[in-house]
Amino acid sequence: MFPIPLPMRAALDAAAAAAAREEVPVGAVIVRRGEIIATSANSPRSRHDPTAHAEMLAIRAAAGVIGDDRLTDCDLWVTLEPCAMCAGAIAHARIGRLYYGAGDLKGGAIEHGPRLFTQTTIHHRPEIYPGIAEGESAALLRTFFASRR
């Protein structure tokens, strides 16, 4: 087994914090030049905002930190395969690399569902690295949803 990279560890910690707040446990981190510049967790319920996914919040925070809407020299680390909304934001932000943990058969849009980055209408495609800390990411989600059944 490989050690979990620091950015994914931070995303997992953010996801666990989201679960403690009764949010679906998804965490996201944006790294620029080897430094974490934004960390976010799912917050749609607490913010009363359906767009408050971890990725969206991290992208907004990172754009604010660097003062630009283009995050070309940034990497996004997220515990769950991004949905279509988040994948669209990743493309618009021009994020260079996407690392994610668990795949999402129902809501994912990278390897599942619409596979957004394979569409000819998408003008930017990040490098994609799935399955980073997949077991840990999936376990957080399984535990969260099992406790609600």
SULURBEL-V490066 format. One record per helix or strand. SS is the DSSP state (A for helix, B for strand). FROM is the first residue (numbers start at 1). TO is the last residue. If there is no record, write none. Layout:
ss = {SS	SS}
from = {FROM	FROM}
to = {TO	TO}
//
This chain:
ss = {A	B	B	A	A	B	A	B	A	B	A}
from = {6	27	35	44	54	74	84	97	116	127	134}
to = {20	32	41	47	66	80	93	102	118	129	146}
//
